[in-house]
Each structure stands twice: as C-alpha cells, then as structure tokens.
Amino acid sequence: MSGPLILAVESSCDETGIAVVEGGRRIHANVVASQTALHAATGGIVPEVAARAHLRWIVPVLDEALAGAGVSVADVDAVAVTYGPGLAGSLLVGINFAKTLAFVHDKPLVGVNHLEGHLYAAWLLDPGEAEREAALFPLVALIVSGGHTFLVEMRDHLTYRLFGQTVDDAAGEAFDKVGRLLGLSYPGGPAIQRAAEAATRHDSVFPRAWLGDSYDFSFSGLKTAARRTVDEARAAAGLPVDGRLRAGEDAQLPEAVTAELAWGFQDSVVDVLATKTIRAAEEVDARTIVIGGGVAANAALRARIAGDAEARNIRLNVPRPGLCTDNGAMIGAAAAWRLGAGDLAGLDLDARPSLPLARPEPVAR
C-alpha cells in the first residue's frame, strides 16, 4: 500500500490515542490509553481529570505507538491531531503535543475534525488484514456517540450534506444516563447491551421520537420515559423509588426486570437510528451505509442496519467495535485525505470545542 505515513493524535475526550497509519487505510500501530475506570466512580467524565490524565499518558502512548510501528517521528510524512469538537482541556493537550512534534521534526501539521475521524474509521485496515473494497459513493453515514448523533450524505471524499442531527441529547449520553438509572456499570452503552442480551420476553416498550418526517433525532424524552418506567418497576418490586441507583448498591431490581427494561430502551434507540438511516439511504440511492462513533459498537444496532441494508442491496461499512470508540487511527485515516487536499494547519492551530462536521450543507428535499 502506498500513501503518506501519518502519526495521528486523538485526545478530544477521555481516551489518549496515538496511531501510525499509512495511506489513510493501513494501521501500523494504534495505541489507546482508556480513562473508563478513572471516571467510573462519578458515572461520567470530569473534564479537568480527563485533561490531567492525557498529560500523564500521552508520552508513553507515543512511545508505544512508534515502537509498535517500528518507526520514529522522523520517518512519518505528517503529524495529525484532533482540534475539535471535544473538551477544551483535553483537546489542548493533544494539539500542543502534536504542534511540538511537528515543529521539532519539521513535519506538516494536519488538523482533523473528530467527527470526520469517526466517519473515516470505516476505511481502516488492521495490520495483516486482507485488502477489501473501500466504501462506494454516494454513501450515507450515521455518526452516533456519547456527544454526537447525526446523518450525512457523502458523494465524494471530504464532501458532506447534512440530513439531520440530535436536537437535544446524543444517543450515547442517553445510554449512560439510563444505565445509571438501572444501576448498571459505566459506560452505559456496553452495560445495557449486556443486560439486554438476557431479556426473554421482549415486551418492554419505550416511546420513539420520530419528529415527523425529519431526519433529526431526540432522546431527552426517552430518558424521561425511562426514568418513569424504572421508578414504576421499582415500586412494583417494593423497592425505594429514588430515580437513580449506582452500580453495586443494594435494592437492585431483579435481573430479569433489568434485562427487559434494558432491552426495551435499547430497542427504542436502535429502531429510530436504523429507520432514519435506511430512509436517508433510499432517498439518495446510496450504494453504501457507513456507521461510526462509540454507539456504532452496539451489536443490536449493527445487526439491525446490516439486515435492513442487505434487504435493499446496500453495502454496509462499519468498523470493528474497537475502531468505533475514540482512537488515533481514525484521525490518521481522515488526515490522509486532508493532507492530499493541501488542507494543512499552522502552529497557531487552536482547540474548537464546538467544531461542526467539516463543510456541511443542508440536504435539498
């Protein structure tokens, strides 16, 4: 495989990721230092704690990535870094680190949109993985994570038209909050998926926020409905109704009840995400559907969209679960296309915590 060898840095939230990626596809190394255990006690990310953890781990992660790829910084063609969206303090750690590397080693610097990285994760190949056909245009991409949920159309690289996005909470944030309501571990997405797998009746029905024929998403009402439903289940079981229970505390709901509620909540989220994604793909005659972001690791969502896409002869490109969550390789994949387009950053690159997806355009209907 030919193409630029890129050293990519990701620190937008609570994962310190550094990777070496060739040609926007082949991963030579992809190292991630996770902070999940660090933030489990608070049931969510504390920004200052996250930034300090990035400072602690970014040099060891770089050393491991370079050793794994068998290269030095002098061997790479460019240094890439996430500059938004994300937590300001976390972003600044990665940005200043990448700028220093680029300056000291006289390498081009590429700023990458974190959301674009999630999208381009679908192009990645693991070390030793056989070549496979890349996503075909036009495509529809669903990016769904703890902080973002949106649908876009791509008719070529780096070109986007926005279908819709969340008008309130992201799907991943809803998973975390409902996981806490059910007394499950953090993060909520994987915990709810595990609990839902034990459900047998599948008769727990949660509302769907369709928002008419819009492609926008809303999950705040679903969270409210989940709180009410969990409180009702606790009252029926003779347990205290406090609206919130942390993992490991006494007075947990029976496992069978928790499983049914987890399945019902997950089914509601998956139904809305999959239905709108398939409808968007049909509207633009998409040849491929791409899914990215942490929630794209959810097995139920992957299976639902895979089945619906296959029935319509639409290809599905979805990264393996480990590439759906934040990592440096996805930033390296997007950076190759930015570098090829001459889209370079200067040493004045700064954090943009609310950066939208690059160059979005409204969809004409």
One Martini backbone bead per residue (centre of mass of N, CA, C, O) as a GRO file, in nm:
protein
  365
    1MET     BB    1   0.097   0.035   0.022
    2SER     BB    2   0.031   0.366  -0.052
    3GLY     BB    3   0.128   0.658   0.118
    4PRO     BB    4   0.103   0.837   0.380
    5LEU     BB    5   0.272   0.871   0.687
    6ILE     BB    6   0.082   0.892   0.993
    7LEU     BB    7   0.077   1.082   1.287
    8ALA     BB    8  -0.181   1.035   1.534
    9VAL     BB    9  -0.389   1.249   1.746
   10GLU     BB   10  -0.609   1.169   2.034
   11SER     BB   11  -0.794   1.410   2.284
   12SER     BB   12  -1.112   1.498   2.313
   13CYS     BB   13  -1.156   1.333   2.590
   14ASP     BB   14  -1.082   1.003   2.747
   15GLU     BB   15  -0.873   0.932   2.507
   16THR     BB   16  -0.543   0.822   2.445
   17GLY     BB   17  -0.445   0.856   2.099
   18ILE     BB   18  -0.200   0.673   1.896
   19ALA     BB   19  -0.100   0.663   1.545
   20VAL     BB   20  -0.006   0.460   1.253
   21VAL     BB   21  -0.079   0.561   0.912
   22GLU     BB   22  -0.135   0.431   0.580
   23GLY     BB   23  -0.309   0.582   0.329
   24GLY     BB   24  -0.578   0.592   0.518
   25ARG     BB   25  -0.574   0.258   0.615
   26ARG     BB   26  -0.311   0.138   0.734
   27ILE     BB   27  -0.233  -0.011   1.029
   28HIS     BB   28   0.062  -0.004   1.245
   29ALA     BB   29  -0.061   0.166   1.492
   30ASN     BB   30  -0.286   0.150   1.800
   31VAL     BB   31  -0.300   0.353   2.083
   32VAL     BB   32  -0.488   0.322   2.400
   33ALA     BB   33  -0.576   0.527   2.680
   34SER     BB   34  -0.798   0.458   2.921
   35GLN     BB   35  -1.059   0.628   3.148
   36THR     BB   36  -1.297   0.461   3.254
   37ALA     BB   37  -1.214   0.393   3.551
   38LEU     BB   38  -1.170   0.690   3.643
   39HIS     BB   39  -1.498   0.769   3.579
   40ALA     BB   40  -1.686   0.562   3.726
   41ALA     BB   41  -1.743   0.701   4.005
   42THR     BB   42  -1.912   0.948   3.847
   43GLY     BB   43  -2.059   0.853   3.572
   44GLY     BB   44  -1.846   1.054   3.434
   45ILE     BB   45  -1.685   1.321   3.289
   46VAL     BB   46  -1.404   1.498   3.410
   47PRO     BB   47  -1.233   1.734   3.255
   48GLU     BB   48  -0.980   1.777   3.436
   49VAL     BB   49  -0.909   1.480   3.471
   50ALA     BB   50  -0.873   1.417   3.172
   51ALA     BB   51  -0.640   1.615   3.110
   52ARG     BB   52  -0.437   1.496   3.316
   53ALA     BB   53  -0.429   1.213   3.189
   54HIS     BB   54  -0.309   1.296   2.921
   55LEU     BB   55  -0.041   1.401   3.037
   56ARG     BB   56   0.044   1.121   3.152
   57TRP     BB   57   0.006   0.934   2.861
   58ILE     BB   58   0.119   1.055   2.588
   59VAL     BB   59   0.413   0.955   2.584
   60PRO     BB   60   0.377   0.647   2.622
   61VAL     BB   61   0.194   0.618   2.372
   62LEU     BB   62   0.397   0.710   2.164
   63ASP     BB   63   0.616   0.500   2.219
   64GLU     BB   64   0.436   0.252   2.154
   65ALA     BB   65   0.358   0.327   1.863
   66LEU     BB   66   0.642   0.345   1.740
   67ALA     BB   67   0.731   0.060   1.820
   68GLY     BB   68   0.499  -0.094   1.673
   69ALA     BB   69   0.580   0.039   1.382
   70GLY     BB   70   0.895   0.088   1.348
   71VAL     BB   71   0.929   0.405   1.412
   72SER     BB   72   0.980   0.745   1.368
   73VAL     BB   73   0.915   1.072   1.338
   74ALA     BB   74   1.110   1.101   1.088
   75ASP     BB   75   0.934   0.888   0.903
   76VAL     BB   76   0.708   1.073   0.876
   77ASP     BB   77   0.492   1.294   0.682
   78ALA     BB   78   0.289   1.353   0.932
   79VAL     BB   79   0.094   1.546   1.166
   80ALA     BB   80  -0.196   1.463   1.355
   81VAL     BB   81  -0.499   1.636   1.492
   82THR     BB   82  -0.734   1.700   1.713
   83TYR     BB   83  -0.950   2.019   1.728
   84GLY     BB   84  -1.243   1.895   1.700
   85PRO     BB   85  -1.456   1.818   1.898
   86GLY     BB   86  -1.464   1.891   2.264
   87LEU     BB   87  -1.258   1.914   2.523
   88ALA     BB   88  -1.056   2.166   2.578
   89GLY     BB   89  -0.832   2.043   2.756
   90SER     BB   90  -0.788   1.786   2.593
   91LEU     BB   91  -0.725   1.912   2.318
   92LEU     BB   92  -0.471   2.080   2.408
   93VAL     BB   93  -0.283   1.850   2.461
   94GLY     BB   94  -0.271   1.733   2.171
   95ILE     BB   95  -0.204   1.990   2.013
   96ASN     BB   96   0.065   2.069   2.156
   97PHE     BB   97   0.205   1.804   2.099
   98ALA     BB   98   0.185   1.806   1.788
   99LYS     BB   99   0.322   2.080   1.738
  100THR     BB  100   0.591   1.999   1.857
  101LEU     BB  101   0.657   1.768   1.667
  102ALA     BB  102   0.637   1.929   1.402
  103PHE     BB  103   0.855   2.141   1.469
  104VAL     BB  104   1.101   1.964   1.550
  105HIS     BB  105   1.059   1.771   1.268
  106ASP     BB  106   0.947   1.916   1.019
  107LYS     BB  107   0.622   1.881   0.993
  108PRO     BB  108   0.329   1.849   0.889
  109LEU     BB  109   0.009   1.988   0.983
  110VAL     BB  110  -0.304   1.821   1.081
  111GLY     BB  111  -0.631   1.905   1.107
  112VAL     BB  112  -0.900   1.724   1.280
  113ASN     BB  113  -1.212   1.611   1.272
  114HIS     BB  114  -1.357   1.397   1.484
  115LEU     BB  115  -1.606   1.318   1.306
  116GLU     BB  116  -1.441   1.244   1.055
  117GLY     BB  117  -1.294   1.015   1.189
  118HIS     BB  118  -1.536   0.828   1.238
  119LEU     BB  119  -1.596   0.794   0.938
  120TYR     BB  120  -1.296   0.694   0.843
  121ALA     BB  121  -1.287   0.418   0.997
  122ALA     BB  122  -1.416   0.252   0.751
  123TRP     BB  123  -1.118   0.243   0.593
  124LEU     BB  124  -0.977   0.056   0.777
  125LEU     BB  125  -0.678  -0.149   0.835
  126ASP     BB  126  -0.540  -0.396   0.974
  127PRO     BB  127  -0.290  -0.571   1.058
  128GLY     BB  128  -0.299  -0.820   0.804
  129GLU     BB  129  -0.532  -0.734   0.650
  130ALA     BB  130  -0.714  -0.770   0.395
  131GLU     BB  131  -0.810  -0.649   0.122
  132ARG     BB  132  -1.074  -0.406   0.062
  133GLU     BB  133  -1.337  -0.249  -0.030
  134ALA     BB  134  -1.434   0.050  -0.037
  135ALA     BB  135  -1.640   0.283  -0.011
  136LEU     BB  136  -1.928   0.377  -0.187
  137PHE     BB  137  -2.048   0.610  -0.400
  138PRO     BB  138  -2.292   0.700  -0.252
  139LEU     BB  139  -2.329   0.794   0.100
  140VAL     BB  140  -2.434   0.704   0.431
  141ALA     BB  141  -2.383   0.859   0.757
  142LEU     BB  142  -2.363   0.736   1.093
  143ILE     BB  143  -2.313   0.936   1.384
  144VAL     BB  144  -2.270   0.770   1.711
  145SER     BB  145  -2.250   0.906   2.044
  146GLY     BB  146  -2.204   1.074   2.341
  147GLY     BB  147  -2.210   1.376   2.167
  148HIS     BB  148  -2.325   1.242   1.886
  149THR     BB  149  -2.597   1.282   1.628
  150PHE     BB  150  -2.582   1.195   1.274
  151LEU     BB  151  -2.661   1.271   0.923
  152VAL     BB  152  -2.489   1.196   0.609
  153GLU     BB  153  -2.380   1.288   0.288
  154MET     BB  154  -2.166   1.125   0.036
  155ARG     BB  155  -2.005   1.189  -0.297
  156ASP     BB  156  -1.727   1.246  -0.158
  157HIS     BB  157  -1.451   1.342  -0.039
  158LEU     BB  158  -1.505   1.590   0.200
  159THR     BB  159  -1.827   1.567   0.139
  160TYR     BB  160  -2.125   1.728   0.278
  161ARG     BB  161  -2.466   1.641   0.381
  162LEU     BB  162  -2.718   1.738   0.590
  163PHE     BB  163  -2.985   1.583   0.738
  164GLY     BB  164  -2.932   1.526   1.063
  165GLN     BB  165  -2.978   1.590   1.423
  166THR     BB  166  -2.957   1.649   1.734
  167VAL     BB  167  -3.173   1.849   1.956
  168ASP     BB  168  -3.016   1.730   2.218
  169ASP     BB  169  -2.942   1.432   2.285
  170ALA     BB  170  -2.735   1.180   2.274
  171ALA     BB  171  -2.732   0.846   2.261
  172GLY     BB  172  -2.492   0.790   2.455
  173GLU     BB  173  -2.599   0.962   2.688
  174ALA     BB  174  -2.856   0.795   2.730
  175PHE     BB  175  -2.718   0.533   2.803
  176ASP     BB  176  -2.577   0.637   3.058
  177LYS     BB  177  -2.828   0.732   3.217
  178VAL     BB  178  -2.989   0.462   3.209
  179GLY     BB  179  -2.774   0.291   3.339
  180ARG     BB  180  -2.796   0.436   3.612
  181LEU     BB  181  -3.095   0.376   3.667
  182LEU     BB  182  -3.023   0.049   3.658
  183GLY     BB  183  -2.733   0.003   3.801
  184LEU     BB  184  -2.510   0.021   3.599
  185SER     BB  185  -2.233   0.042   3.443
  186TYR     BB  186  -1.952   0.213   3.331
  187PRO     BB  187  -2.060   0.240   3.050
  188GLY     BB  188  -2.389   0.212   2.936
  189GLY     BB  189  -2.389   0.069   2.662
  190PRO     BB  190  -2.254  -0.210   2.725
  191ALA     BB  191  -2.437  -0.273   2.972
  192ILE     BB  192  -2.708  -0.278   2.823
  193GLN     BB  193  -2.639  -0.494   2.620
  194ARG     BB  194  -2.586  -0.720   2.823
  195ALA     BB  195  -2.861  -0.712   2.962
  196ALA     BB  196  -3.042  -0.752   2.702
  197GLU     BB  197  -2.943  -1.048   2.633
  198ALA     BB  198  -3.133  -1.166   2.885
  199ALA     BB  199  -3.382  -1.127   2.744
  200THR     BB  200  -3.716  -1.291   2.675
  201ARG     BB  201  -3.990  -1.123   2.611
  202HIS     BB  202  -3.999  -0.840   2.465
  203ASP     BB  203  -4.232  -0.618   2.623
  204SER     BB  204  -4.068  -0.352   2.639
  205VAL     BB  205  -4.200  -0.026   2.583
  206PHE     BB  206  -4.073   0.249   2.414
  207PRO     BB  207  -4.049   0.544   2.293
  208ARG     BB  208  -4.064   0.734   1.981
  209ALA     BB  209  -3.879   0.998   1.818
  210TRP     BB  210  -3.963   1.100   1.497
  211LEU     BB  211  -4.026   1.395   1.398
  212GLY     BB  212  -4.165   1.299   1.169
  213ASP     BB  213  -3.984   1.350   0.857
  214SER     BB  214  -3.738   1.387   1.004
  215TYR     BB  215  -3.370   1.349   1.064
  216ASP     BB  216  -3.391   1.402   1.341
  217PHE     BB  217  -3.301   1.386   1.693
  218SER     BB  218  -3.443   1.245   2.012
  219PHE     BB  219  -3.367   1.163   2.383
  220SER     BB  220  -3.498   1.308   2.630
  221GLY     BB  221  -3.778   1.169   2.643
  222LEU     BB  222  -3.666   0.884   2.686
  223LYS     BB  223  -3.536   0.939   2.959
  224THR     BB  224  -3.796   1.012   3.105
  225ALA     BB  225  -3.940   0.743   3.050
  226ALA     BB  226  -3.728   0.569   3.193
  227ARG     BB  227  -3.759   0.685   3.473
  228ARG     BB  228  -4.056   0.612   3.507
  229THR     BB  229  -4.032   0.305   3.454
  230VAL     BB  230  -3.830   0.241   3.678
  231ASP     BB  231  -4.002   0.343   3.913
  232GLU     BB  232  -4.235   0.145   3.864
  233ALA     BB  233  -4.065  -0.113   3.898
  234ARG     BB  234  -3.975  -0.056   4.188
  235ALA     BB  235  -4.253  -0.036   4.315
  236ALA     BB  236  -4.346  -0.326   4.228
  237ALA     BB  237  -4.084  -0.449   4.399
  238GLY     BB  238  -4.054  -0.279   4.677
  239LEU     BB  239  -3.874  -0.031   4.611
  240PRO     BB  240  -3.707   0.233   4.614
  241VAL     BB  241  -3.781   0.565   4.485
  242ASP     BB  242  -3.499   0.757   4.328
  243GLY     BB  243  -3.416   0.747   4.005
  244ARG     BB  244  -3.134   0.631   4.129
  245LEU     BB  245  -2.865   0.384   4.072
  246ARG     BB  246  -2.584   0.239   4.167
  247ALA     BB  247  -2.347   0.035   4.123
  248GLY     BB  248  -2.368  -0.205   4.394
  249GLU     BB  249  -2.618  -0.144   4.522
  250ASP     BB  250  -2.879  -0.180   4.686
  251ALA     BB  251  -3.189  -0.244   4.562
  252GLN     BB  252  -3.216  -0.410   4.315
  253LEU     BB  253  -3.332  -0.516   4.049
  254PRO     BB  254  -3.423  -0.765   3.896
  255GLU     BB  255  -3.261  -0.905   3.637
  256ALA     BB  256  -3.508  -0.951   3.450
  257VAL     BB  257  -3.604  -0.656   3.458
  258THR     BB  258  -3.350  -0.517   3.361
  259ALA     BB  259  -3.338  -0.663   3.090
  260GLU     BB  260  -3.607  -0.558   2.973
  261LEU     BB  261  -3.545  -0.255   2.997
  262ALA     BB  262  -3.288  -0.258   2.829
  263TRP     BB  263  -3.418  -0.364   2.573
  264GLY     BB  264  -3.632  -0.140   2.531
  265PHE     BB  265  -3.439   0.095   2.509
  266GLN     BB  266  -3.256  -0.009   2.282
  267ASP     BB  267  -3.484  -0.052   2.073
  268SER     BB  268  -3.559   0.245   2.044
  269VAL     BB  269  -3.289   0.355   1.942
  270VAL     BB  270  -3.245   0.160   1.703
  271ASP     BB  271  -3.502   0.218   1.544
  272VAL     BB  272  -3.446   0.516   1.480
  273LEU     BB  273  -3.165   0.498   1.356
  274ALA     BB  274  -3.226   0.286   1.132
  275THR     BB  275  -3.470   0.411   0.988
  276LYS     BB  276  -3.332   0.682   0.905
  277THR     BB  277  -3.094   0.565   0.753
  278ILE     BB  278  -3.249   0.405   0.537
  279ARG     BB  279  -3.416   0.641   0.428
  280ALA     BB  280  -3.173   0.809   0.335
  281ALA     BB  281  -3.051   0.599   0.141
  282GLU     BB  282  -3.300   0.586  -0.047
  283GLU     BB  283  -3.316   0.889  -0.131
  284VAL     BB  284  -2.995   0.874  -0.261
  285ASP     BB  285  -2.897   0.601  -0.363
  286ALA     BB  286  -2.718   0.437  -0.187
  287ARG     BB  287  -2.433   0.212  -0.176
  288THR     BB  288  -2.360   0.312   0.122
  289ILE     BB  289  -2.315   0.237   0.472
  290VAL     BB  290  -2.203   0.432   0.750
  291ILE     BB  291  -2.062   0.366   1.075
  292GLY     BB  292  -2.007   0.572   1.374
  293GLY     BB  293  -1.898   0.550   1.681
  294GLY     BB  294  -1.956   0.414   1.986
  295VAL     BB  295  -2.253   0.305   1.920
  296ALA     BB  296  -2.155   0.127   1.671
  297ALA     BB  297  -2.082  -0.120   1.873
  298ASN     BB  298  -2.363  -0.206   1.875
  299ALA     BB  299  -2.508  -0.503   1.796
  300ALA     BB  300  -2.804  -0.428   1.736
  301LEU     BB  301  -2.746  -0.203   1.533
  302ARG     BB  302  -2.577  -0.362   1.332
  303ALA     BB  303  -2.788  -0.582   1.270
  304ARG     BB  304  -3.019  -0.404   1.172
  305ILE     BB  305  -2.872  -0.256   0.940
  306ALA     BB  306  -2.768  -0.504   0.792
  307GLY     BB  307  -3.046  -0.623   0.721
  308ASP     BB  308  -3.168  -0.373   0.577
  309ALA     BB  309  -2.941  -0.341   0.364
  310GLU     BB  310  -2.952  -0.622   0.233
  311ALA     BB  311  -3.254  -0.599   0.138
  312ARG     BB  312  -3.139  -0.334  -0.054
  313ASN     BB  313  -2.847  -0.360  -0.166
  314ILE     BB  314  -2.661  -0.237   0.069
  315ARG     BB  315  -2.380  -0.142   0.185
  316LEU     BB  316  -2.173  -0.217   0.481
  317ASN     BB  317  -1.960   0.009   0.673
  318VAL     BB  318  -1.803  -0.117   0.968
  319PRO     BB  319  -1.629  -0.103   1.227
  320ARG     BB  320  -1.482  -0.228   1.457
  321PRO     BB  321  -1.540  -0.164   1.782
  322GLY     BB  322  -1.245  -0.044   1.844
  323LEU     BB  323  -1.299   0.185   1.600
  324CYS     BB  324  -1.548   0.344   1.721
  325THR     BB  325  -1.391   0.442   1.924
  326ASP     BB  326  -1.160   0.635   2.036
  327ASN     BB  327  -0.883   0.708   1.803
  328GLY     BB  328  -0.600   0.758   1.604
  329ALA     BB  329  -0.659   0.614   1.331
  330MET     BB  330  -0.901   0.789   1.236
  331ILE     BB  331  -0.728   1.046   1.209
  332GLY     BB  332  -0.533   0.930   0.995
  333ALA     BB  333  -0.744   0.875   0.777
  334ALA     BB  334  -0.844   1.170   0.739
  335ALA     BB  335  -0.563   1.310   0.702
  336ALA     BB  336  -0.490   1.204   0.420
  337TRP     BB  337  -0.709   1.374   0.272
  338ARG     BB  338  -0.623   1.651   0.377
  339LEU     BB  339  -0.335   1.640   0.269
  340GLY     BB  340  -0.412   1.595  -0.034
  341ALA     BB  341  -0.576   1.886  -0.026
  342GLY     BB  342  -0.388   2.097   0.141
  343ASP     BB  343  -0.493   2.079   0.454
  344LEU     BB  344  -0.325   2.284   0.657
  345ALA     BB  345  -0.166   2.363   0.955
  346GLY     BB  346  -0.070   2.569   1.200
  347LEU     BB  347   0.085   2.678   1.501
  348ASP     BB  348  -0.214   2.822   1.564
  349LEU     BB  349  -0.361   2.593   1.648
  350ASP     BB  350  -0.688   2.540   1.789
  351ALA     BB  351  -0.941   2.489   1.988
  352ARG     BB  352  -1.280   2.342   1.892
  353PRO     BB  353  -1.536   2.233   2.081
  354SER     BB  354  -1.781   2.315   1.842
  355LEU     BB  355  -1.713   2.164   1.595
  356PRO     BB  356  -1.822   2.093   1.302
  357LEU     BB  357  -1.867   1.942   1.036
  358ALA     BB  358  -1.710   1.954   0.757
  359ARG     BB  359  -1.882   2.111   0.522
  360PRO     BB  360  -2.182   2.149   0.559
  361GLU     BB  361  -2.500   2.067   0.398
  362PRO     BB  362  -2.803   2.099   0.310
  363VAL     BB  363  -3.071   1.911   0.229
  364ALA     BB  364  -3.243   1.871  -0.060
  365ARG     BB  365  -3.618   1.826  -0.100
   0.00000   0.00000   0.00000
